[in-house]
Amino acid sequence: MDPSEISQLIKAGFDDAIVKVDSDDNTHFGALVVAQEFNGKRLLARHQLVYQCLGTLVGNEIHALSITALTPDEWHQRMSGA
């Protein structure tokens, strides 16, 4: 599966997210998702929101997925080095 396909599926599940997906082998993926929907949610709930976007692809076409799920404020803090 192509990283751009996964990125589009994740973006479709959020209102206005920043999504970046990469892979070296098109079965193991890393995803950065920055979304307002993560506000007030713990890490597990954030990951569940991302997994909902991908459904049964996880464990099948997507063998492994490493997720970094951040709120816009957390993203800005990381980018500014704070």
PDB file of N, CA, C and O in Angstrom:
ATOM      1  N   MET A   1       0.850  -1.172   0.000  1.00  0.00           N
ATOM      2  CA  MET A   1       0.000   0.000   0.000  1.00  0.00           C
ATOM      3  C   MET A   1       0.897   1.238   0.000  1.00  0.00           C
ATOM      4  O   MET A   1       1.933   1.260   0.665  1.00  0.00           O
ATOM      5  N   ASP A   2       0.508   2.232  -0.725  1.00  0.00           N
ATOM      6  CA  ASP A   2       1.295   3.454  -0.869  1.00  0.00           C
ATOM      7  C   ASP A   2       1.033   4.411   0.296  1.00  0.00           C
ATOM      8  O   ASP A   2      -0.118   4.567   0.702  1.00  0.00           O
ATOM      9  N   PRO A   3       2.076   5.060   0.849  1.00  0.00           N
ATOM     10  CA  PRO A   3       1.887   6.002   1.946  1.00  0.00           C
ATOM     11  C   PRO A   3       0.889   7.122   1.640  1.00  0.00           C
ATOM     12  O   PRO A   3       0.188   7.584   2.540  1.00  0.00           O
ATOM     13  N   SER A   4       0.817   7.559   0.388  1.00  0.00           N
ATOM     14  CA  SER A   4      -0.119   8.632   0.044  1.00  0.00           C
ATOM     15  C   SER A   4      -1.568   8.167   0.177  1.00  0.00           C
ATOM     16  O   SER A   4      -2.440   8.962   0.532  1.00  0.00           O
ATOM     17  N   GLU A   5      -1.839   6.880  -0.106  1.00  0.00           N
ATOM     18  CA  GLU A   5      -3.184   6.343   0.073  1.00  0.00           C
ATOM     19  C   GLU A   5      -3.587   6.351   1.545  1.00  0.00           C
ATOM     20  O   GLU A   5      -4.713   6.712   1.885  1.00  0.00           O
ATOM     21  N   ILE A   6      -2.672   5.957   2.403  1.00  0.00           N
ATOM     22  CA  ILE A   6      -2.929   5.941   3.844  1.00  0.00           C
ATOM     23  C   ILE A   6      -3.139   7.362   4.345  1.00  0.00           C
ATOM     24  O   ILE A   6      -4.031   7.619   5.153  1.00  0.00           O
ATOM     25  N   SER A   7      -2.316   8.277   3.863  1.00  0.00           N
ATOM     26  CA  SER A   7      -2.455   9.682   4.245  1.00  0.00           C
ATOM     27  C   SER A   7      -3.836  10.211   3.903  1.00  0.00           C
ATOM     28  O   SER A   7      -4.453  10.898   4.718  1.00  0.00           O
ATOM     29  N   GLN A   8      -4.328   9.906   2.717  1.00  0.00           N
ATOM     30  CA  GLN A   8      -5.656  10.367   2.294  1.00  0.00           C
ATOM     31  C   GLN A   8      -6.766   9.771   3.155  1.00  0.00           C
ATOM     32  O   GLN A   8      -7.727  10.461   3.496  1.00  0.00           O
ATOM     33  N   LEU A   9      -6.638   8.501   3.502  1.00  0.00           N
ATOM     34  CA  LEU A   9      -7.639   7.860   4.348  1.00  0.00           C
ATOM     35  C   LEU A   9      -7.685   8.508   5.731  1.00  0.00           C
ATOM     36  O   LEU A   9      -8.762   8.728   6.287  1.00  0.00           O
ATOM     37  N   ILE A  10      -6.521   8.808   6.274  1.00  0.00           N
ATOM     38  CA  ILE A  10      -6.477   9.442   7.592  1.00  0.00           C
ATOM     39  C   ILE A  10      -7.040  10.862   7.506  1.00  0.00           C
ATOM     40  O   ILE A  10      -7.844  11.261   8.348  1.00  0.00           O
ATOM     41  N   LYS A  11      -6.626  11.621   6.500  1.00  0.00           N
ATOM     42  CA  LYS A  11      -7.133  12.992   6.334  1.00  0.00           C
ATOM     43  C   LYS A  11      -8.652  13.021   6.224  1.00  0.00           C
ATOM     44  O   LYS A  11      -9.293  13.942   6.729  1.00  0.00           O
ATOM     45  N   ALA A  12      -9.227  12.026   5.573  1.00  0.00           N
ATOM     46  CA  ALA A  12     -10.676  11.976   5.399  1.00  0.00           C
ATOM     47  C   ALA A  12     -11.418  11.819   6.724  1.00  0.00           C
ATOM     48  O   ALA A  12     -12.600  12.147   6.819  1.00  0.00           O
ATOM     49  N   GLY A  13     -10.724  11.318   7.745  1.00  0.00           N
ATOM     50  CA  GLY A  13     -11.356  11.092   9.033  1.00  0.00           C
ATOM     51  C   GLY A  13     -11.290  12.268   9.992  1.00  0.00           C
ATOM     52  O   GLY A  13     -11.831  12.202  11.095  1.00  0.00           O
ATOM     53  N   PHE A  14     -10.631  13.345   9.579  1.00  0.00           N
ATOM     54  CA  PHE A  14     -10.467  14.511  10.436  1.00  0.00           C
ATOM     55  C   PHE A  14     -10.880  15.762   9.671  1.00  0.00           C
ATOM     56  O   PHE A  14     -10.867  15.792   8.440  1.00  0.00           O
ATOM     57  N   ASP A  15     -11.247  16.795  10.430  1.00  0.00           N
ATOM     58  CA  ASP A  15     -11.707  18.028   9.795  1.00  0.00           C
ATOM     59  C   ASP A  15     -10.599  18.771   9.056  1.00  0.00           C
ATOM     60  O   ASP A  15     -10.766  19.132   7.891  1.00  0.00           O
ATOM     61  N   ASP A  16      -9.479  19.000   9.720  1.00  0.00           N
ATOM     62  CA  ASP A  16      -8.417  19.808   9.115  1.00  0.00           C
ATOM     63  C   ASP A  16      -7.073  19.363   9.678  1.00  0.00           C
ATOM     64  O   ASP A  16      -6.408  20.125  10.380  1.00  0.00           O
ATOM     65  N   ALA A  17      -6.676  18.145   9.374  1.00  0.00           N
ATOM     66  CA  ALA A  17      -5.471  17.566   9.956  1.00  0.00           C
ATOM     67  C   ALA A  17      -4.259  17.746   9.057  1.00  0.00           C
ATOM     68  O   ALA A  17      -4.369  17.845   7.835  1.00  0.00           O
ATOM     69  N   ILE A  18      -3.103  17.787   9.699  1.00  0.00           N
ATOM     70  CA  ILE A  18      -1.824  17.654   9.003  1.00  0.00           C
ATOM     71  C   ILE A  18      -1.475  16.172   9.104  1.00  0.00           C
ATOM     72  O   ILE A  18      -1.421  15.623  10.205  1.00  0.00           O
ATOM     73  N   VAL A  19      -1.243  15.530   7.982  1.00  0.00           N
ATOM     74  CA  VAL A  19      -0.937  14.099   7.978  1.00  0.00           C
ATOM     75  C   VAL A  19       0.272  13.860   7.088  1.00  0.00           C
ATOM     76  O   VAL A  19       0.311  14.281   5.932  1.00  0.00           O
ATOM     77  N   LYS A  20       1.260  13.172   7.657  1.00  0.00           N
ATOM     78  CA  LYS A  20       2.441  12.769   6.892  1.00  0.00           C
ATOM     79  C   LYS A  20       2.675  11.296   7.168  1.00  0.00           C
ATOM     80  O   LYS A  20       2.793  10.886   8.323  1.00  0.00           O
ATOM     81  N   VAL A  21       2.743  10.502   6.111  1.00  0.00           N
ATOM     82  CA  VAL A  21       2.956   9.061   6.241  1.00  0.00           C
ATOM     83  C   VAL A  21       4.178   8.693   5.422  1.00  0.00           C
ATOM     84  O   VAL A  21       4.336   9.131   4.283  1.00  0.00           O
ATOM     85  N   ASP A  22       5.052   7.868   6.027  1.00  0.00           N
ATOM     86  CA  ASP A  22       6.218   7.401   5.282  1.00  0.00           C
ATOM     87  C   ASP A  22       6.380   5.897   5.473  1.00  0.00           C
ATOM     88  O   ASP A  22       5.836   5.303   6.404  1.00  0.00           O
ATOM     89  N   SER A  23       7.143   5.306   4.567  1.00  0.00           N
ATOM     90  CA  SER A  23       7.403   3.871   4.613  1.00  0.00           C
ATOM     91  C   SER A  23       8.613   3.551   3.753  1.00  0.00           C
ATOM     92  O   SER A  23       8.841   4.162   2.710  1.00  0.00           O
ATOM     93  N   ASP A  24       9.384   2.570   4.222  1.00  0.00           N
ATOM     94  CA  ASP A  24      10.507   2.090   3.423  1.00  0.00           C
ATOM     95  C   ASP A  24      10.135   0.872   2.582  1.00  0.00           C
ATOM     96  O   ASP A  24      10.796   0.570   1.588  1.00  0.00           O
ATOM     97  N   ASP A  25       9.064   0.168   2.991  1.00  0.00           N
ATOM     98  CA  ASP A  25       8.728  -1.083   2.323  1.00  0.00           C
ATOM     99  C   ASP A  25       7.246  -1.235   1.953  1.00  0.00           C
ATOM    100  O   ASP A  25       6.832  -2.288   1.467  1.00  0.00           O
ATOM    101  N   ASN A  26       6.456  -0.191   2.183  1.00  0.00           N
ATOM    102  CA  ASN A  26       5.017  -0.193   1.883  1.00  0.00           C
ATOM    103  C   ASN A  26       4.214  -1.254   2.637  1.00  0.00           C
ATOM    104  O   ASN A  26       3.130  -1.640   2.199  1.00  0.00           O
ATOM    105  N   THR A  27       4.740  -1.725   3.768  1.00  0.00           N
ATOM    106  CA  THR A  27       3.972  -2.554   4.700  1.00  0.00           C
ATOM    107  C   THR A  27       4.126  -2.072   6.135  1.00  0.00           C
ATOM    108  O   THR A  27       3.236  -2.276   6.961  1.00  0.00           O
ATOM    109  N   HIS A  28       5.262  -1.429   6.437  1.00  0.00           N
ATOM    110  CA  HIS A  28       5.522  -0.834   7.742  1.00  0.00           C
ATOM    111  C   HIS A  28       5.507   0.678   7.553  1.00  0.00           C
ATOM    112  O   HIS A  28       6.241   1.214   6.722  1.00  0.00           O
ATOM    113  N   PHE A  29       4.665   1.365   8.330  1.00  0.00           N
ATOM    114  CA  PHE A  29       4.448   2.789   8.109  1.00  0.00           C
ATOM    115  C   PHE A  29       4.644   3.596   9.380  1.00  0.00           C
ATOM    116  O   PHE A  29       4.452   3.101  10.491  1.00  0.00           O
ATOM    117  N   GLY A  30       5.029   4.844   9.192  1.00  0.00           N
ATOM    118  CA  GLY A  30       5.063   5.823  10.269  1.00  0.00           C
ATOM    119  C   GLY A  30       4.132   6.956   9.887  1.00  0.00           C
ATOM    120  O   GLY A  30       4.164   7.436   8.754  1.00  0.00           O
ATOM    121  N   ALA A  31       3.303   7.387  10.827  1.00  0.00           N
ATOM    122  CA  ALA A  31       2.345   8.453  10.538  1.00  0.00           C
ATOM    123  C   ALA A  31       2.444   9.553  11.587  1.00  0.00           C
ATOM    124  O   ALA A  31       2.460   9.293  12.790  1.00  0.00           O
ATOM    125  N   LEU A  32       2.511  10.778  11.103  1.00  0.00           N
ATOM    126  CA  LEU A  32       2.383  11.957  11.949  1.00  0.00           C
ATOM    127  C   LEU A  32       1.008  12.531  11.654  1.00  0.00           C
ATOM    128  O   LEU A  32       0.682  12.835  10.507  1.00  0.00           O
ATOM    129  N   VAL A  33       0.202  12.676  12.706  1.00  0.00           N
ATOM    130  CA  VAL A  33      -1.138  13.230  12.542  1.00  0.00           C
ATOM    131  C   VAL A  33      -1.301  14.356  13.559  1.00  0.00           C
ATOM    132  O   VAL A  33      -1.181  14.147  14.766  1.00  0.00           O
ATOM    133  N   VAL A  34      -1.574  15.546  13.046  1.00  0.00           N
ATOM    134  CA  VAL A  34      -1.807  16.716  13.894  1.00  0.00           C
ATOM    135  C   VAL A  34      -3.258  17.122  13.683  1.00  0.00           C
ATOM    136  O   VAL A  34      -3.641  17.528  12.586  1.00  0.00           O
ATOM    137  N   ALA A  35      -4.074  17.009  14.749  1.00  0.00           N
ATOM    138  CA  ALA A  35      -5.505  17.252  14.588  1.00  0.00           C
ATOM    139  C   ALA A  35      -6.118  17.857  15.847  1.00  0.00           C
ATOM    140  O   ALA A  35      -5.765  17.494  16.969  1.00  0.00           O
ATOM    141  N   GLN A  36      -7.023  18.768  15.635  1.00  0.00           N
ATOM    142  CA  GLN A  36      -7.762  19.410  16.721  1.00  0.00           C
ATOM    143  C   GLN A  36      -8.563  18.378  17.514  1.00  0.00           C
ATOM    144  O   GLN A  36      -8.769  18.542  18.717  1.00  0.00           O
ATOM    145  N   GLU A  37      -9.010  17.325  16.850  1.00  0.00           N
ATOM    146  CA  GLU A  37      -9.812  16.290  17.499  1.00  0.00           C
ATOM    147  C   GLU A  37      -9.075  15.586  18.637  1.00  0.00           C
ATOM    148  O   GLU A  37      -9.712  14.919  19.453  1.00  0.00           O
ATOM    149  N   PHE A  38      -7.758  15.718  18.711  1.00  0.00           N
ATOM    150  CA  PHE A  38      -6.980  15.077  19.766  1.00  0.00           C
ATOM    151  C   PHE A  38      -7.000  15.855  21.081  1.00  0.00           C
ATOM    152  O   PHE A  38      -6.583  15.331  22.114  1.00  0.00           O
ATOM    153  N   ASN A  39      -7.479  17.097  21.053  1.00  0.00           N
ATOM    154  CA  ASN A  39      -7.523  17.905  22.276  1.00  0.00           C
ATOM    155  C   ASN A  39      -8.279  17.177  23.373  1.00  0.00           C
ATOM    156  O   ASN A  39      -9.393  16.696  23.162  1.00  0.00           O
ATOM    157  N   GLY A  40      -7.656  17.098  24.560  1.00  0.00           N
ATOM    158  CA  GLY A  40      -8.296  16.484  25.717  1.00  0.00           C
ATOM    159  C   GLY A  40      -8.318  14.971  25.703  1.00  0.00           C
ATOM    160  O   GLY A  40      -8.909  14.357  26.591  1.00  0.00           O
ATOM    161  N   LYS A  41      -7.679  14.349  24.702  1.00  0.00           N
ATOM    162  CA  LYS A  41      -7.684  12.888  24.613  1.00  0.00           C
ATOM    163  C   LYS A  41      -6.315  12.320  24.976  1.00  0.00           C
ATOM    164  O   LYS A  41      -5.275  12.906  24.676  1.00  0.00           O
ATOM    165  N   ARG A  42      -6.350  11.176  25.623  1.00  0.00           N
ATOM    166  CA  ARG A  42      -5.115  10.459  25.950  1.00  0.00           C
ATOM    167  C   ARG A  42      -4.566   9.790  24.690  1.00  0.00           C
ATOM    168  O   ARG A  42      -5.237   9.710  23.660  1.00  0.00           O
ATOM    169  N   LEU A  43      -3.330   9.314  24.804  1.00  0.00           N
ATOM    170  CA  LEU A  43      -2.637   8.721  23.663  1.00  0.00           C
ATOM    171  C   LEU A  43      -3.424   7.564  23.039  1.00  0.00           C
ATOM    172  O   LEU A  43      -3.551   7.497  21.816  1.00  0.00           O
ATOM    173  N   LEU A  44      -3.947   6.663  23.854  1.00  0.00           N
ATOM    174  CA  LEU A  44      -4.684   5.522  23.320  1.00  0.00           C
ATOM    175  C   LEU A  44      -5.904   5.969  22.516  1.00  0.00           C
ATOM    176  O   LEU A  44      -6.159   5.439  21.434  1.00  0.00           O
ATOM    177  N   ALA A  45      -6.651   6.929  23.028  1.00  0.00           N
ATOM    178  CA  ALA A  45      -7.836   7.428  22.315  1.00  0.00           C
ATOM    179  C   ALA A  45      -7.444   8.092  21.002  1.00  0.00           C
ATOM    180  O   ALA A  45      -8.171   7.983  20.015  1.00  0.00           O
ATOM    181  N   ARG A  46      -6.316   8.771  20.978  1.00  0.00           N
ATOM    182  CA  ARG A  46      -5.828   9.404  19.746  1.00  0.00           C
ATOM    183  C   ARG A  46      -5.515   8.336  18.699  1.00  0.00           C
ATOM    184  O   ARG A  46      -5.899   8.456  17.535  1.00  0.00           O
ATOM    185  N   HIS A  47      -4.814   7.293  19.134  1.00  0.00           N
ATOM    186  CA  HIS A  47      -4.467   6.212  18.209  1.00  0.00           C
ATOM    187  C   HIS A  47      -5.721   5.522  17.690  1.00  0.00           C
ATOM    188  O   HIS A  47      -5.791   5.163  16.514  1.00  0.00           O
ATOM    189  N   GLN A  48      -6.708   5.337  18.556  1.00  0.00           N
ATOM    190  CA  GLN A  48      -7.948   4.702  18.130  1.00  0.00           C
ATOM    191  C   GLN A  48      -8.651   5.520  17.046  1.00  0.00           C
ATOM    192  O   GLN A  48      -9.232   4.953  16.121  1.00  0.00           O
ATOM    193  N   LEU A  49      -8.601   6.842  17.158  1.00  0.00           N
ATOM    194  CA  LEU A  49      -9.199   7.696  16.127  1.00  0.00           C
ATOM    195  C   LEU A  49      -8.513   7.486  14.779  1.00  0.00           C
ATOM    196  O   LEU A  49      -9.168   7.448  13.737  1.00  0.00           O
ATOM    197  N   VAL A  50      -7.193   7.350  14.812  1.00  0.00           N
ATOM    198  CA  VAL A  50      -6.446   7.118  13.566  1.00  0.00           C
ATOM    199  C   VAL A  50      -6.784   5.733  13.009  1.00  0.00           C
ATOM    200  O   VAL A  50      -7.037   5.591  11.813  1.00  0.00           O
ATOM    201  N   TYR A  51      -6.789   4.713  13.872  1.00  0.00           N
ATOM    202  CA  TYR A  51      -7.111   3.354  13.422  1.00  0.00           C
ATOM    203  C   TYR A  51      -8.512   3.273  12.821  1.00  0.00           C
ATOM    204  O   TYR A  51      -8.731   2.514  11.876  1.00  0.00           O
ATOM    205  N   GLN A  52      -9.462   4.040  13.351  1.00  0.00           N
ATOM    206  CA  GLN A  52     -10.820   4.048  12.806  1.00  0.00           C
ATOM    207  C   GLN A  52     -10.826   4.486  11.343  1.00  0.00           C
ATOM    208  O   GLN A  52     -11.638   4.010  10.550  1.00  0.00           O
ATOM    209  N   CYS A  53      -9.927   5.386  10.994  1.00  0.00           N
ATOM    210  CA  CYS A  53      -9.845   5.861   9.605  1.00  0.00           C
ATOM    211  C   CYS A  53      -9.380   4.759   8.655  1.00  0.00           C
ATOM    212  O   CYS A  53      -9.694   4.781   7.465  1.00  0.00           O
ATOM    213  N   LEU A  54      -8.630   3.800   9.189  1.00  0.00           N
ATOM    214  CA  LEU A  54      -7.993   2.789   8.343  1.00  0.00           C
ATOM    215  C   LEU A  54      -8.710   1.448   8.360  1.00  0.00           C
ATOM    216  O   LEU A  54      -8.488   0.616   7.481  1.00  0.00           O
ATOM    217  N   GLY A  55      -9.556   1.233   9.340  1.00  0.00           N
ATOM    218  CA  GLY A  55     -10.353   0.008   9.409  1.00  0.00           C
ATOM    219  C   GLY A  55      -9.538  -1.263   9.314  1.00  0.00           C
ATOM    220  O   GLY A  55      -8.517  -1.407   9.986  1.00  0.00           O
ATOM    221  N   THR A  56      -9.988  -2.185   8.477  1.00  0.00           N
ATOM    222  CA  THR A  56      -9.372  -3.515   8.382  1.00  0.00           C
ATOM    223  C   THR A  56      -8.043  -3.521   7.627  1.00  0.00           C
ATOM    224  O   THR A  56      -7.400  -4.566   7.520  1.00  0.00           O
ATOM    225  N   LEU A  57      -7.630  -2.379   7.108  1.00  0.00           N
ATOM    226  CA  LEU A  57      -6.323  -2.332   6.450  1.00  0.00           C
ATOM    227  C   LEU A  57      -5.199  -2.599   7.444  1.00  0.00           C
ATOM    228  O   LEU A  57      -4.172  -3.181   7.097  1.00  0.00           O
ATOM    229  N   VAL A  58      -5.414  -2.155   8.714  1.00  0.00           N
ATOM    230  CA  VAL A  58      -4.408  -2.373   9.752  1.00  0.00           C
ATOM    231  C   VAL A  58      -4.393  -3.868  10.077  1.00  0.00           C
ATOM    232  O   VAL A  58      -5.423  -4.465  10.388  1.00  0.00           O
ATOM    233  N   GLY A  59      -3.203  -4.449   9.996  1.00  0.00           N
ATOM    234  CA  GLY A  59      -3.062  -5.877  10.217  1.00  0.00           C
ATOM    235  C   GLY A  59      -3.119  -6.674   8.927  1.00  0.00           C
ATOM    236  O   GLY A  59      -2.787  -7.859   8.910  1.00  0.00           O
ATOM    237  N   ASN A  60      -3.531  -6.040   7.863  1.00  0.00           N
ATOM    238  CA  ASN A  60      -3.570  -6.694   6.558  1.00  0.00           C
ATOM    239  C   ASN A  60      -2.593  -5.984   5.622  1.00  0.00           C
ATOM    240  O   ASN A  60      -1.398  -6.281   5.638  1.00  0.00           O
ATOM    241  N   GLU A  61      -3.089  -5.046   4.805  1.00  0.00           N
ATOM    242  CA  GLU A  61      -2.196  -4.303   3.912  1.00  0.00           C
ATOM    243  C   GLU A  61      -1.199  -3.455   4.702  1.00  0.00           C
ATOM    244  O   GLU A  61      -0.066  -3.249   4.268  1.00  0.00           O
ATOM    245  N   ILE A  62      -1.628  -2.973   5.852  1.00  0.00           N
ATOM    246  CA  ILE A  62      -0.749  -2.197   6.733  1.00  0.00           C
ATOM    247  C   ILE A  62      -0.300  -3.147   7.835  1.00  0.00           C
ATOM    248  O   ILE A  62      -1.027  -3.377   8.801  1.00  0.00           O
ATOM    249  N   HIS A  63       0.892  -3.693   7.684  1.00  0.00           N
ATOM    250  CA  HIS A  63       1.389  -4.676   8.638  1.00  0.00           C
ATOM    251  C   HIS A  63       1.687  -4.033   9.989  1.00  0.00           C
ATOM    252  O   HIS A  63       1.383  -4.610  11.033  1.00  0.00           O
ATOM    253  N   ALA A  64       2.282  -2.841   9.971  1.00  0.00           N
ATOM    254  CA  ALA A  64       2.619  -2.143  11.207  1.00  0.00           C
ATOM    255  C   ALA A  64       2.490  -0.638  10.976  1.00  0.00           C
ATOM    256  O   ALA A  64       2.806  -0.130   9.900  1.00  0.00           O
ATOM    257  N   LEU A  65       2.018   0.064  12.011  1.00  0.00           N
ATOM    258  CA  LEU A  65       1.834   1.506  11.915  1.00  0.00           C
ATOM    259  C   LEU A  65       2.288   2.158  13.207  1.00  0.00           C
ATOM    260  O   LEU A  65       1.737   1.893  14.275  1.00  0.00           O
ATOM    261  N   SER A  66       3.285   3.005  13.104  1.00  0.00           N
ATOM    262  CA  SER A  66       3.763   3.801  14.230  1.00  0.00           C
ATOM    263  C   SER A  66       3.126   5.179  14.113  1.00  0.00           C
ATOM    264  O   SER A  66       3.277   5.849  13.091  1.00  0.00           O
ATOM    265  N   ILE A  67       2.412   5.608  15.157  1.00  0.00           N
ATOM    266  CA  ILE A  67       1.647   6.849  15.096  1.00  0.00           C
ATOM    267  C   ILE A  67       2.197   7.877  16.067  1.00  0.00           C
ATOM    268  O   ILE A  67       2.424   7.583  17.241  1.00  0.00           O
ATOM    269  N   THR A  68       2.407   9.082  15.567  1.00  0.00           N
ATOM    270  CA  THR A  68       2.639  10.251  16.410  1.00  0.00           C
ATOM    271  C   THR A  68       1.410  11.118  16.236  1.00  0.00           C
ATOM    272  O   THR A  68       1.176  11.671  15.161  1.00  0.00           O
ATOM    273  N   ALA A  69       0.614  11.236  17.310  1.00  0.00           N
ATOM    274  CA  ALA A  69      -0.662  11.952  17.249  1.00  0.00           C
ATOM    275  C   ALA A  69      -0.590  13.164  18.174  1.00  0.00           C
ATOM    276  O   ALA A  69      -0.502  13.022  19.393  1.00  0.00           O
ATOM    277  N   LEU A  70      -0.628  14.351  17.583  1.00  0.00           N
ATOM    278  CA  LEU A  70      -0.451  15.586  18.338  1.00  0.00           C
ATOM    279  C   LEU A  70      -1.593  16.564  18.095  1.00  0.00           C
ATOM    280  O   LEU A  70      -2.216  16.570  17.033  1.00  0.00           O
ATOM    281  N   THR A  71      -1.852  17.391  19.106  1.00  0.00           N
ATOM    282  CA  THR A  71      -2.766  18.512  18.914  1.00  0.00           C
ATOM    283  C   THR A  71      -1.984  19.608  18.190  1.00  0.00           C
ATOM    284  O   THR A  71      -0.754  19.570  18.171  1.00  0.00           O
ATOM    285  N   PRO A  72      -2.669  20.576  17.598  1.00  0.00           N
ATOM    286  CA  PRO A  72      -1.953  21.686  16.958  1.00  0.00           C
ATOM    287  C   PRO A  72      -1.023  22.422  17.934  1.00  0.00           C
ATOM    288  O   PRO A  72       0.078  22.817  17.550  1.00  0.00           O
ATOM    289  N   ASP A  73      -1.449  22.611  19.185  1.00  0.00           N
ATOM    290  CA  ASP A  73      -0.592  23.281  20.169  1.00  0.00           C
ATOM    291  C   ASP A  73       0.664  22.471  20.457  1.00  0.00           C
ATOM    292  O   ASP A  73       1.756  23.031  20.543  1.00  0.00           O
ATOM    293  N   GLU A  74       0.519  21.151  20.609  1.00  0.00           N
ATOM    294  CA  GLU A  74       1.680  20.284  20.844  1.00  0.00           C
ATOM    295  C   GLU A  74       2.632  20.326  19.651  1.00  0.00           C
ATOM    296  O   GLU A  74       3.851  20.342  19.821  1.00  0.00           O
ATOM    297  N   TRP A  75       2.075  20.344  18.456  1.00  0.00           N
ATOM    298  CA  TRP A  75       2.880  20.407  17.233  1.00  0.00           C
ATOM    299  C   TRP A  75       3.679  21.710  17.183  1.00  0.00           C
ATOM    300  O   TRP A  75       4.872  21.705  16.882  1.00  0.00           O
ATOM    301  N   HIS A  76       3.008  22.823  17.482  1.00  0.00           N
ATOM    302  CA  HIS A  76       3.694  24.127  17.459  1.00  0.00           C
ATOM    303  C   HIS A  76       4.804  24.180  18.512  1.00  0.00           C
ATOM    304  O   HIS A  76       5.866  24.751  18.263  1.00  0.00           O
ATOM    305  N   GLN A  77       4.565  23.591  19.682  1.00  0.00           N
ATOM    306  CA  GLN A  77       5.594  23.548  20.709  1.00  0.00           C
ATOM    307  C   GLN A  77       6.804  22.754  20.247  1.00  0.00           C
ATOM    308  O   GLN A  77       7.940  23.172  20.470  1.00  0.00           O
ATOM    309  N   ARG A  78       6.576  21.620  19.609  1.00  0.00           N
ATOM    310  CA  ARG A  78       7.685  20.819  19.078  1.00  0.00           C
ATOM    311  C   ARG A  78       8.464  21.555  18.013  1.00  0.00           C
ATOM    312  O   ARG A  78       9.694  21.524  17.987  1.00  0.00           O
ATOM    313  N   MET A  79       7.728  22.222  17.128  1.00  0.00           N
ATOM    314  CA  MET A  79       8.371  22.920  16.030  1.00  0.00           C
ATOM    315  C   MET A  79       9.173  24.132  16.504  1.00  0.00           C
ATOM    316  O   MET A  79      10.168  24.505  15.881  1.00  0.00           O
ATOM    317  N   SER A  80       8.739  24.743  17.604  1.00  0.00           N
ATOM    318  CA  SER A  80       9.443  25.922  18.117  1.00  0.00           C
ATOM    319  C   SER A  80      10.556  25.527  19.085  1.00  0.00           C
ATOM    320  O   SER A  80      11.326  26.373  19.538  1.00  0.00           O
ATOM    321  N   GLY A  81      10.631  24.232  19.395  1.00  0.00           N
ATOM    322  CA  GLY A  81      11.674  23.758  20.297  1.00  0.00           C
ATOM    323  C   GLY A  81      11.379  24.027  21.751  1.00  0.00           C
ATOM    324  O   GLY A  81      12.279  23.924  22.585  1.00  0.00           O
ATOM    325  N   ALA A  82      10.149  24.369  22.083  1.00  0.00           N
ATOM    326  CA  ALA A  82       9.787  24.673  23.484  1.00  0.00           C
ATOM    327  C   ALA A  82       9.594  23.416  24.285  1.00  0.00           C
ATOM    328  O   ALA A  82       9.288  23.483  25.475  1.00  0.00           O
TER     329      ALA A  82
END
